[in-house]
Amino acid sequence: VWQWQCLLKSRVKSKSCMGMGHSVDFSKYPYQKPDEEWKAQLTREEFNVLRKFGTEAYGKGEFCSFFPKTGYFKCKGCDFPLYSAVAKFQDCGWDAYSVCFYSDDKCHVGLREQGEVCCNNCGSHMGHCFFGERKSNSNERH
């Protein structure tokens, strides 16, 4: 059973650094595959964003203007469900979500240093989380 969770309530930071020029220990995540398989599965841009912490071009995301009434959004790398469709809201040019899924007391979305958001199944980079902007009921923007 999936439930909702705000990252603010479970703010757990890893000791791993992220971002350009830094590395993350992907071996701590349950879903594993070698870089060669990631590169075969993902486009060059997807690999850069998910595995190398790049930034998707502003307003160019596949789901940037897609607001379904039902369903969920999953990790492009491992198909792990991350956000319900009802958690998505209109924002400034990138996808924005107010809360994420968790099950069995495990949050599906991780929060690393400097507000980086990742898939808690494969460790793929999902963007950043911003707190206190008052753009959503949870006061979070993922």
Salt bridges, closest charged atoms under 4 A:
GLU46 OE2 - LYS76 NZ 3.49
ASP79 OD1 - LYS74 NZ 3.51
ASP91 OD1 - LYS135 NZ 3.31
ASP91 OD2 - ARG141 NH1 3.03
ASP95 OD1 - LYS88 NZ 3.70
GLU116 OE1 - ARG112 NE 2.69
GLU116 OE2 - HIS125 ND1 2.82
GLU133 OE1 - ARG141 NE 2.68
GLU140 OE1 - HIS142 NE2 2.74
